[in-house]
């Protein structure tokens, strides 16, 4: 963890102590020597509030919340002091950041403590030396030589100004850093080198100087003689205390441009990692290929801040289709009409097959075919980014063009767009989880289809292709419970082919099987609603379950069944009813309630079927409630 912090602040060559906190300011972990900077070293233990050992943190709860919410990137407390003893003061600065790298620290907040004792003591020494020089008239020349030697040997900028901000003295480091000669800066306002803070009005500078205490620290943007912009951290100290004396101010500045760049790079990297993690999580939240791709195009459009993103999927060598899209305007119809070689030029394909992102920064400077140039001109497309999607280990038929599954295409309309390297890098990192999610979604889809087929096999009677007795029993129990909750009727029809044993004996078992198949298909078509269930109950017996159907409705369906079976005119010469195959039907209907049970419905229907049989068959009997 310390190595990470050292890497972050390497330009300053400073080792930081740190404390990590949770969102409520409770200590989670800390570095070994952080206690020596605390107001109460014994209070620096996990589980304690940080304010017990660092009272300067009191009242910063809202800052913690803003950091965690991402509304600010960091917070600083400068110039904190501790009195170890009379002759040994301790100074340090506090930096508070959101913990974006959970790999390195626990907790939500990181508090970095930068000891500045040496820096402050050195400033005090410079100031003290200058005061001694001013007061020691008898040793003026010697003191002046000594001061010049010190200030010109410094690597930091040193300037002295009067109360109006006019430079009266400066060291060599100031000349080197700002690229000016000494005579070009002397007797000029210090605001001439500032880009902000005081550059607009000298009155702001005068207000600042009039309010400066012993040591005021500021950070300003400066410009060099060659118009190079740099960031300088200044410490401004008043050299004279008496209001009667001429007021002078000592400015000591350090060029922190490189440090700021590194801080910005780290912040951008943390932000990119955060975006990547969030996008990956949203993409992986679904196993639906459609949802994954639609989420992807929306997230990529947000990330790149472009006006349109689409996902094109290859189906074979020369064809494909737009699978998902996100556009600021209603242009998708025009894009859907475009051919594949317009959306993805053929000469881009070999590069995309290698997993390389292809980009066009400026339409006017690109070497595009005339048909593509006309397409771009019509929609005022100026820049384009094509991101290949190449899932690994997919079956050959799931992707074409050497496993190039598809591409994401980002469009910038109306103006040119120079695609940044960090954007390309982030998208390259994003393609891997997208490809994995696509692979998982396709495998899940195949598994779901396989499970559906397996489930259908387990619930289907292999001969008649209607559901089997086991599934019928399960559905009877479910519908019984549902109708009981709704106080609705549940009806059951039991059908049995008349003299079917004689049919088998006469025409053979193969003909009997074909007959059962035809009867099953007929039952499927008679008065069938979406909630009705036809099942092979046993041998030549079938059952039809009718939720929310009363006895009158069930009898009507039963009469249709008998009529339809007769109309099939299936010969059954040995039947005692007639020359064709007939069917007998028993009907029962119940509104489920305690103490009745599902078996009651079956027993009543079976009894009614028995009555139909003994009364000659080819008829419907219903059970009395």
GITA-V783853 format. One record per pair of residues at least 4 apart in sequence whose C-alpha atoms are under 8 Angstrom apart, sorted by the first residue. I is the first residue (numbers start at 0). J is the second residue. Records with the same first field share a line. If there is no record, write none. Layout:
# GITA-V783853
I->J, J
This chain:
# GITA-V783853
0->4, 103, 104
1->5, 15
2->6
3->7, 103
4->8, 14, 15
5->9, 12, 13, 14, 15
7->261, 262, 265
8->12, 13, 258, 261
9->13
10->257, 258
11->258
13->113
14->113
15->111, 112, 113, 114
16->29, 30, 31, 32, 33, 111, 112, 113
17->29, 30, 33, 109, 110, 111, 112
18->26, 27, 28, 29, 30, 33, 109, 110, 111
19->26, 27, 28, 29, 104, 105, 106, 107, 108, 109, 110
20->24, 25, 26, 27, 28, 49, 105, 106, 107, 108, 109, 110
21->25, 26, 27, 106, 107, 108
22->63, 64, 67, 106, 107, 108
23->60, 63
24->48, 49, 50, 60, 63, 108
25->45, 46, 47, 48, 49
26->43, 44, 45, 46, 47, 48, 49
27->45, 46, 105, 106
28->44, 45, 105, 106
29->33
32->36
33->37, 112
34->39, 40, 41, 43
35->40
36->40, 81, 89, 91
37->43, 52, 53
38->52, 53, 54, 81
39->43, 51, 52, 53
40->52
41->52
42->47, 51, 52
43->47, 49, 51, 52
47->51
48->52
49->53, 54, 56
50->54, 55, 56, 57
53->57
59->63
60->64
61->65
62->66, 74
63->67, 97, 108
64->68
65->69, 70, 71
66->70, 71, 72, 73, 96, 97
67->97, 107, 108
72->96, 97, 266
73->94, 95, 96, 97
74->94, 95, 96
75->92, 93, 94, 95
76->92, 93, 94
77->91, 92, 93, 216
78->90, 91, 92
79->90, 91, 92, 93
80->88, 89, 90, 91
81->88, 89, 90
82->87, 88, 89
83->87, 88, 89
84->88
88->116
89->114, 115, 116
90->114, 115, 116, 119
91->112, 113, 114, 115, 116
92->112, 113, 114, 115
93->110, 111, 112, 113
94->110, 111, 112, 113
95->108, 109, 110, 111
96->108, 109, 110
97->107, 108, 109
98->104, 106, 107, 108, 109
99->269, 273
100->104, 269
101->105, 106
115->119
116->120
117->121
118->122
119->123
120->124
121->125
122->126, 251
123->127
124->128
125->129
126->130, 236, 238, 249
127->131
128->132, 146
129->133, 146, 238
130->134, 238, 239
131->135, 142
132->136, 138, 139, 142, 143, 146
133->139
135->139, 142
138->142
139->143
140->144
141->145
142->146
143->147
144->148
145->149
146->150
147->151, 170
148->152
149->153
150->157, 170, 171
151->170, 171, 172
152->171, 172
153->170, 172
154->172
155->172, 173, 251, 252, 253, 254
156->169, 170, 171, 172, 173, 176, 250, 251, 252, 253
157->169, 170, 172, 173, 249, 250, 251, 252
158->166, 167, 168, 169, 170, 173, 249, 250, 251
159->166, 167, 168, 169, 247, 248, 249, 250
160->164, 165, 166, 167, 168, 189, 247, 248, 249, 250
161->165, 166, 167, 245, 246, 247, 248
162->205, 208, 209, 246, 247, 248
163->188, 204, 205
164->188, 189, 190, 204, 205
165->185, 186, 187, 188, 189
166->184, 185, 186, 187, 188, 189
167->185, 186
168->185
169->173, 174, 181, 185
170->174
171->175
172->176
173->177, 178
174->178, 179, 180, 181
175->179
176->223, 254
177->222, 223, 224
178->223, 224, 225
179->183, 184, 223, 224
180->184
181->185
183->187
184->188
187->191
189->193
190->197, 198, 201
191->198
192->221, 222, 223
193->197, 198, 219, 220, 221, 222
194->198, 219, 220, 221, 222
195->199, 219, 220, 221
196->219
197->201, 203, 204
200->204
201->205
202->206
203->207
204->208
205->209
206->210
207->211
208->248
211->215, 235, 236, 237
212->236, 237
213->236, 237
214->234, 235, 236, 237
215->234, 235, 236
216->232, 233, 234, 235
217->232, 233, 234, 235
218->230, 231, 232, 233
219->230, 231, 232, 233
220->228, 229, 230, 231
221->228, 229, 230, 231
222->226, 227, 228, 229
223->227, 228, 229
229->254, 255, 256
230->254, 255, 256, 259
231->252, 253, 254, 255, 256
232->252, 253, 254, 255
233->250, 251, 252, 253
234->249, 250, 251, 252
235->248, 249, 250, 251
236->248, 249, 250
237->246, 247, 248, 249
238->246, 247, 248, 249
239->244, 245, 246, 247
240->244, 246
242->246
255->259
256->260
257->261
258->262
259->263
260->264
261->265
262->266
263->267
264->268
265->269
266->270
267->271
268->272
269->273
270->274
271->275, 425
272->276
273->277
274->278, 302
275->279, 425, 428, 429
276->280
277->281
278->282, 295, 298
279->283, 429, 432, 433
280->284
281->285, 294
282->291, 292, 294, 295, 433, 436
283->291, 432, 436
285->290, 291
286->290, 291, 436, 439, 440, 443
287->291, 440, 444
288->292, 437, 440, 441
289->293, 322, 323
290->294
291->295, 436, 437
292->296, 310, 322, 323
293->297, 323, 324, 325
294->298
295->299, 433
296->300, 308, 309, 310, 323, 324, 325, 407
297->301, 308, 324, 325
298->302
299->303, 308
300->304, 305, 306, 307, 308, 325, 409
301->305
303->422
305->409, 410, 411
306->326, 327, 328, 409, 410, 411, 412
307->324, 325, 326, 327, 409, 410, 411
308->324, 325, 326, 407, 408, 409, 410
309->321, 322, 323, 324, 325, 407, 408, 409
310->321, 322, 323, 324, 405, 406, 407, 408
311->319, 320, 321, 322, 323, 405, 406, 407, 408
312->319, 320, 321, 322, 404, 405, 406
313->318, 319, 320, 398, 399, 400, 403, 404, 405
314->318, 319, 320, 398, 399
315->319, 398, 399, 400
316->399, 400
317->339
318->339
319->339
320->335
321->335
324->331
326->330, 331
330->334
331->335
332->336
333->337
334->342
337->341, 342
338->342
339->343, 344
340->344, 345
341->370, 371, 374
343->347, 348
344->348, 371
346->350
347->351, 357
348->352
349->353
350->354, 355, 356, 357
351->355, 356, 357, 386, 387, 403
352->387, 389, 400, 401, 402, 403
354->387, 388, 389
355->386, 387
356->384, 385, 386, 387, 423, 427
357->384, 385, 386
358->382, 383, 384, 385, 418
359->365, 382, 383, 384
360->381, 382, 383, 415, 416, 417, 418
361->365, 381, 382, 415, 416, 417
362->372, 375, 380, 381, 382, 415
363->381
367->371, 372
368->372
369->373
370->374
371->375
372->376
373->377
374->378
375->379, 380, 381
376->380
378->412
379->412, 413
380->410, 411, 412, 413, 414
381->410, 411, 412, 413, 414, 415, 416
382->410, 411, 412, 414, 415, 416, 417
383->408, 409, 410, 411
384->408, 409, 410
385->406, 407, 408, 409
386->406, 407, 408, 426, 427, 430
387->403, 404, 405, 406, 407, 430
388->403, 404, 405, 406, 407, 430, 433, 434
389->402, 403, 404, 405, 434
390->402, 403, 404, 431, 434, 435, 437, 438
391->402, 434, 435, 438
393->397, 398, 402, 438
394->398
395->399, 402
397->402, 404
398->402, 403, 404
399->403, 404
400->404
411->415, 416
418->422, 423
419->423
420->424
421->425
422->426
423->427
424->428
425->429
426->430
427->431
428->432
429->433
430->434
431->435
432->436
433->437
434->438
435->439
436->440
437->441
438->442
439->443
440->444
441->445
442->446
443->447
444->448
445->449
446->450
447->451
448->452
449->453
450->454
451->455
452->456
453->457
454->458
455->459
456->460, 461
458->466, 467, 469, 470
459->464, 465, 466, 467
460->464, 465, 466, 467, 535
462->512, 516
463->515, 516, 519, 520, 535
464->516, 519
465->519, 533, 534, 535
466->470, 471, 533, 534, 535
467->471, 534, 535, 536
468->472, 534, 535, 536, 537
469->473
470->474
471->475, 532, 534, 536
472->476
473->477
474->478
475->479, 544, 597
476->480, 597
477->481
478->482, 489, 546
479->483, 489, 591, 597
480->484, 591
481->485
482->486, 487, 488, 489, 546, 547, 590, 591
483->487, 590, 591, 592
486->590, 591, 592
487->546, 547, 590, 591
488->546, 547, 548, 549, 588, 589, 590, 591
489->544, 545, 546, 547, 548, 549, 588, 589, 590, 591
490->544, 545, 546, 547, 548, 549, 550, 553, 586, 587, 588, 589, 600
491->542, 543, 544, 545, 553, 586, 587, 588, 600, 601, 604
492->542, 543, 544, 545, 553, 557, 584, 585, 586, 587, 604
493->540, 541, 542, 543, 584, 585, 586, 604, 605, 608
494->540, 541, 542, 582, 583, 584, 585, 608
495->539, 540, 541, 582, 583, 584, 608
496->539, 540, 580, 581, 582, 583
497->574, 580, 581, 582, 583, 612, 616, 617
498->502, 573, 574, 575
499->503, 539
500->504
501->505, 573, 574
502->506, 507, 511, 571, 572, 573, 574
503->507, 508, 510, 511
504->508
505->573
506->510, 511
507->511
508->512
509->513
510->514
511->515
512->516
513->517
514->518, 569
515->519, 539
516->520
517->521
518->522, 564
519->523, 535, 541
520->524
521->525, 560, 563, 564
522->533, 560
523->527, 533
525->556, 559, 560, 563
526->556, 559
527->531
530->545, 546
531->543, 544, 545, 546
532->543, 544, 545
533->541, 542, 543, 544
534->541, 542, 543
535->539, 540, 541, 542
536->540, 541, 542
537->541
545->553
548->552, 553, 588
549->553, 588, 589
550->554, 586, 587, 588, 621
551->555
552->556
553->557, 586, 587, 588
554->558, 586, 619, 621
555->559
556->560
557->561, 584, 586, 619
558->562, 618, 619
559->563
560->564
561->565, 581, 582, 583, 584, 617, 618, 619
562->566
563->567
564->568, 580, 581, 582
565->569, 579, 580, 581
568->579, 580
569->579, 580
570->578, 579, 580
571->577, 578, 579, 580
572->577, 578, 579
573->578
574->578, 579, 580
576->581, 615, 616, 617
581->616, 617
582->616, 617, 618
583->608, 611, 612, 616, 617, 618, 619
584->607, 608, 611, 617, 618, 619, 620
585->604, 605, 606, 607, 608, 609, 610, 611, 619, 620, 621, 622
586->603, 604, 605, 607, 608, 619, 620, 621, 622
587->600, 601, 603, 604, 607, 621, 622, 623, 624
588->600, 622, 624
589->600, 624
591->595, 596, 597
592->596
595->599
596->600
597->601
598->602
599->603
600->604
601->605
602->606
603->607, 622
604->608, 621, 622
605->609
606->610, 622
607->611, 620, 621, 622
608->612, 619, 620, 621
609->613
610->614, 620
611->615, 616, 617, 618, 619, 620
612->616, 617
